[in-house]
Amino acid sequence: MPSAVALSAPLAVAGILAGLATCGGPAPTASPQDESVVAPGLSERPTGTVVSITDGDTLRLDLEGSELRVRLTGIDTPEVYPDIECYGPEAEQLLADLAPVGSTLSVEYDREARDPFDRELLYLYTADGTFVNLELVARGAAEAVLFEPNDRYWNELREAEAAAQDARLGLWGQC
């Protein structure tokens, strides 16, 4: 059987989706139009409204009347402040496209709720079920980074990164 690195990006995303099925809960599905990574069953998760986008892996979210600084866990995107890194603006734009200001996102915590900067560490899902953290990695806008002990989707994020690297998507083809 070929490794994830040898697979095309669409096949690798399908493999990642199959892997998510083992994380508890129903198996995610991919949208045939854009092959976004999707997780059904979001009605059990709390939701918040996007207030602003800070950069490719950070945003502000209104959750039950409280404005939270959110860091997407399991990923890292190139910086846009104080210096612009290669693919930073594109990563920021992709997050803005996936989670525009005013949109509603479902949130999921892992084991540790906050980082040392007192930001909420979250996995985010769009209203249609797109798993934002994984989508950013799958499209080559982010690297998979393990923020222990938050490792719920670590294997899926690594597989998505390998597939994006192999396909030279996003930062892997431009930086």
Contacts in CASP RR format, 6 or more apart in sequence:
PFRMAT RR
TARGET T0000
AUTHOR 0000-0000-0000
METHOD contacts of the structure
MODEL  1
MPSAVALSAPLAVAGILAGLATCGGPAPTASPQDESVVAPGLSERPTGTV
VSITDGDTLRLDLEGSELRVRLTGIDTPEVYPDIECYGPEAEQLLADLAP
VGSTLSVEYDREARDPFDRELLYLYTADGTFVNLELVARGAAEAVLFEPN
DRYWNELREAEAAAQDARLGLWGQC
3 162 0 8 1.000
4 12 0 8 1.000
4 15 0 8 1.000
4 159 0 8 1.000
4 162 0 8 1.000
4 163 0 8 1.000
4 166 0 8 1.000
5 162 0 8 1.000
5 163 0 8 1.000
5 165 0 8 1.000
5 166 0 8 1.000
6 166 0 8 1.000
7 15 0 8 1.000
7 163 0 8 1.000
7 166 0 8 1.000
8 163 0 8 1.000
8 167 0 8 1.000
9 35 0 8 1.000
9 138 0 8 1.000
9 163 0 8 1.000
9 164 0 8 1.000
9 166 0 8 1.000
9 167 0 8 1.000
9 169 0 8 1.000
10 35 0 8 1.000
12 138 0 8 1.000
12 159 0 8 1.000
12 160 0 8 1.000
12 162 0 8 1.000
12 163 0 8 1.000
12 166 0 8 1.000
12 167 0 8 1.000
13 30 0 8 1.000
13 35 0 8 1.000
13 37 0 8 1.000
13 138 0 8 1.000
13 160 0 8 1.000
13 163 0 8 1.000
14 30 0 8 1.000
15 159 0 8 1.000
16 37 0 8 1.000
16 134 0 8 1.000
16 138 0 8 1.000
16 156 0 8 1.000
16 159 0 8 1.000
16 160 0 8 1.000
16 163 0 8 1.000
17 27 0 8 1.000
17 28 0 8 1.000
17 29 0 8 1.000
17 30 0 8 1.000
17 37 0 8 1.000
17 38 0 8 1.000
18 27 0 8 1.000
19 155 0 8 1.000
19 156 0 8 1.000
20 27 0 8 1.000
20 28 0 8 1.000
20 37 0 8 1.000
20 39 0 8 1.000
20 131 0 8 1.000
20 134 0 8 1.000
20 153 0 8 1.000
20 156 0 8 1.000
21 27 0 8 1.000
21 28 0 8 1.000
23 152 0 8 1.000
23 153 0 8 1.000
23 156 0 8 1.000
25 41 0 8 1.000
26 39 0 8 1.000
26 40 0 8 1.000
26 41 0 8 1.000
28 37 0 8 1.000
28 38 0 8 1.000
28 39 0 8 1.000
28 40 0 8 1.000
28 129 0 8 1.000
28 131 0 8 1.000
29 38 0 8 1.000
29 40 0 8 1.000
30 36 0 8 1.000
30 37 0 8 1.000
30 38 0 8 1.000
31 38 0 8 1.000
31 128 0 8 1.000
31 130 0 8 1.000
36 128 0 8 1.000
36 130 0 8 1.000
36 135 0 8 1.000
37 130 0 8 1.000
37 131 0 8 1.000
37 134 0 8 1.000
37 135 0 8 1.000
37 138 0 8 1.000
37 160 0 8 1.000
38 128 0 8 1.000
38 129 0 8 1.000
38 130 0 8 1.000
38 131 0 8 1.000
39 125 0 8 1.000
39 129 0 8 1.000
39 131 0 8 1.000
40 129 0 8 1.000
42 106 0 8 1.000
42 125 0 8 1.000
42 129 0 8 1.000
45 106 0 8 1.000
45 107 0 8 1.000
45 108 0 8 1.000
45 125 0 8 1.000
46 63 0 8 1.000
46 64 0 8 1.000
46 106 0 8 1.000
46 107 0 8 1.000
47 63 0 8 1.000
47 104 0 8 1.000
47 105 0 8 1.000
47 106 0 8 1.000
47 107 0 8 1.000
48 61 0 8 1.000
48 62 0 8 1.000
48 63 0 8 1.000
48 64 0 8 1.000
48 104 0 8 1.000
48 105 0 8 1.000
48 106 0 8 1.000
48 107 0 8 1.000
49 61 0 8 1.000
49 62 0 8 1.000
49 102 0 8 1.000
49 103 0 8 1.000
49 104 0 8 1.000
49 105 0 8 1.000
50 59 0 8 1.000
50 60 0 8 1.000
50 61 0 8 1.000
50 99 0 8 1.000
50 100 0 8 1.000
50 101 0 8 1.000
50 102 0 8 1.000
50 103 0 8 1.000
50 104 0 8 1.000
50 105 0 8 1.000
51 59 0 8 1.000
51 60 0 8 1.000
51 61 0 8 1.000
51 62 0 8 1.000
51 67 0 8 1.000
51 101 0 8 1.000
51 102 0 8 1.000
52 59 0 8 1.000
52 60 0 8 1.000
52 101 0 8 1.000
53 59 0 8 1.000
53 92 0 8 1.000
53 95 0 8 1.000
53 96 0 8 1.000
53 99 0 8 1.000
53 101 0 8 1.000
54 60 0 8 1.000
54 69 0 8 1.000
55 77 0 8 1.000
55 79 0 8 1.000
55 80 0 8 1.000
55 81 0 8 1.000
55 88 0 8 1.000
55 91 0 8 1.000
55 92 0 8 1.000
55 95 0 8 1.000
56 72 0 8 1.000
56 77 0 8 1.000
56 80 0 8 1.000
56 88 0 8 1.000
56 91 0 8 1.000
56 92 0 8 1.000
56 94 0 8 1.000
56 95 0 8 1.000
56 136 0 8 1.000
56 141 0 8 1.000
56 142 0 8 1.000
57 71 0 8 1.000
57 72 0 8 1.000
57 75 0 8 1.000
57 76 0 8 1.000
57 77 0 8 1.000
57 91 0 8 1.000
57 95 0 8 1.000
57 136 0 8 1.000
57 142 0 8 1.000
58 69 0 8 1.000
58 70 0 8 1.000
58 71 0 8 1.000
58 72 0 8 1.000
58 119 0 8 1.000
59 70 0 8 1.000
59 72 0 8 1.000
59 95 0 8 1.000
59 99 0 8 1.000
60 67 0 8 1.000
60 68 0 8 1.000
60 69 0 8 1.000
60 70 0 8 1.000
61 67 0 8 1.000
61 68 0 8 1.000
61 70 0 8 1.000
61 105 0 8 1.000
61 107 0 8 1.000
61 120 0 8 1.000
61 122 0 8 1.000
62 68 0 8 1.000
63 107 0 8 1.000
68 119 0 8 1.000
68 120 0 8 1.000
69 117 0 8 1.000
69 118 0 8 1.000
69 119 0 8 1.000
69 120 0 8 1.000
70 107 0 8 1.000
70 119 0 8 1.000
70 120 0 8 1.000
70 122 0 8 1.000
70 124 0 8 1.000
71 115 0 8 1.000
71 117 0 8 1.000
71 119 0 8 1.000
71 120 0 8 1.000
71 121 0 8 1.000
71 122 0 8 1.000
72 122 0 8 1.000
72 123 0 8 1.000
72 124 0 8 1.000
72 132 0 8 1.000
72 133 0 8 1.000
72 136 0 8 1.000
72 142 0 8 1.000
73 110 0 8 1.000
73 121 0 8 1.000
73 122 0 8 1.000
73 123 0 8 1.000
73 133 0 8 1.000
73 147 0 8 1.000
73 150 0 8 1.000
74 133 0 8 1.000
74 144 0 8 1.000
74 145 0 8 1.000
74 146 0 8 1.000
74 147 0 8 1.000
74 150 0 8 1.000
74 153 0 8 1.000
74 154 0 8 1.000
74 157 0 8 1.000
75 133 0 8 1.000
75 136 0 8 1.000
75 137 0 8 1.000
75 142 0 8 1.000
75 143 0 8 1.000
75 144 0 8 1.000
75 145 0 8 1.000
75 157 0 8 1.000
76 142 0 8 1.000
76 143 0 8 1.000
76 145 0 8 1.000
77 87 0 8 1.000
77 88 0 8 1.000
77 91 0 8 1.000
77 92 0 8 1.000
77 95 0 8 1.000
77 136 0 8 1.000
77 141 0 8 1.000
77 142 0 8 1.000
77 143 0 8 1.000
78 85 0 8 1.000
78 86 0 8 1.000
78 87 0 8 1.000
78 88 0 8 1.000
78 91 0 8 1.000
78 171 0 8 1.000
78 175 0 8 1.000
79 85 0 8 1.000
79 88 0 8 1.000
80 88 0 8 1.000
80 89 0 8 1.000
80 92 0 8 1.000
85 175 0 8 1.000
86 171 0 8 1.000
86 174 0 8 1.000
86 175 0 8 1.000
87 141 0 8 1.000
87 170 0 8 1.000
87 171 0 8 1.000
87 174 0 8 1.000
87 175 0 8 1.000
88 171 0 8 1.000
90 141 0 8 1.000
90 170 0 8 1.000
90 171 0 8 1.000
91 136 0 8 1.000
91 141 0 8 1.000
91 142 0 8 1.000
91 171 0 8 1.000
94 136 0 8 1.000
94 139 0 8 1.000
94 141 0 8 1.000
95 132 0 8 1.000
95 136 0 8 1.000
95 141 0 8 1.000
98 126 0 8 1.000
98 130 0 8 1.000
98 132 0 8 1.000
98 135 0 8 1.000
98 136 0 8 1.000
99 105 0 8 1.000
99 124 0 8 1.000
99 126 0 8 1.000
99 132 0 8 1.000
103 126 0 8 1.000
103 127 0 8 1.000
104 127 0 8 1.000
105 124 0 8 1.000
105 125 0 8 1.000
105 126 0 8 1.000
105 127 0 8 1.000
105 132 0 8 1.000
106 124 0 8 1.000
106 125 0 8 1.000
106 126 0 8 1.000
106 127 0 8 1.000
106 129 0 8 1.000
107 120 0 8 1.000
107 122 0 8 1.000
107 123 0 8 1.000
107 124 0 8 1.000
107 125 0 8 1.000
108 122 0 8 1.000
108 123 0 8 1.000
108 124 0 8 1.000
108 125 0 8 1.000
109 120 0 8 1.000
109 121 0 8 1.000
109 122 0 8 1.000
109 123 0 8 1.000
110 121 0 8 1.000
110 123 0 8 1.000
110 149 0 8 1.000
110 150 0 8 1.000
110 151 0 8 1.000
110 152 0 8 1.000
111 149 0 8 1.000
111 150 0 8 1.000
111 151 0 8 1.000
111 152 0 8 1.000
112 121 0 8 1.000
112 147 0 8 1.000
112 149 0 8 1.000
112 150 0 8 1.000
113 120 0 8 1.000
113 121 0 8 1.000
114 120 0 8 1.000
114 121 0 8 1.000
115 121 0 8 1.000
115 147 0 8 1.000
121 147 0 8 1.000
121 150 0 8 1.000
123 131 0 8 1.000
123 132 0 8 1.000
123 133 0 8 1.000
123 152 0 8 1.000
123 153 0 8 1.000
124 131 0 8 1.000
124 132 0 8 1.000
124 133 0 8 1.000
125 131 0 8 1.000
125 132 0 8 1.000
126 132 0 8 1.000
131 153 0 8 1.000
133 142 0 8 1.000
133 153 0 8 1.000
133 157 0 8 1.000
134 153 0 8 1.000
134 156 0 8 1.000
134 157 0 8 1.000
134 160 0 8 1.000
136 142 0 8 1.000
137 143 0 8 1.000
137 144 0 8 1.000
137 157 0 8 1.000
137 160 0 8 1.000
137 161 0 8 1.000
137 164 0 8 1.000
138 160 0 8 1.000
138 163 0 8 1.000
138 164 0 8 1.000
138 169 0 8 1.000
139 164 0 8 1.000
139 169 0 8 1.000
139 170 0 8 1.000
140 161 0 8 1.000
140 164 0 8 1.000
140 169 0 8 1.000
140 170 0 8 1.000
140 171 0 8 1.000
140 172 0 8 1.000
141 170 0 8 1.000
141 171 0 8 1.000
143 161 0 8 1.000
143 171 0 8 1.000
144 154 0 8 1.000
144 157 0 8 1.000
144 158 0 8 1.000
144 160 0 8 1.000
144 161 0 8 1.000
146 154 0 8 1.000
164 170 0 8 1.000
164 172 0 8 1.000
165 172 0 8 1.000
END
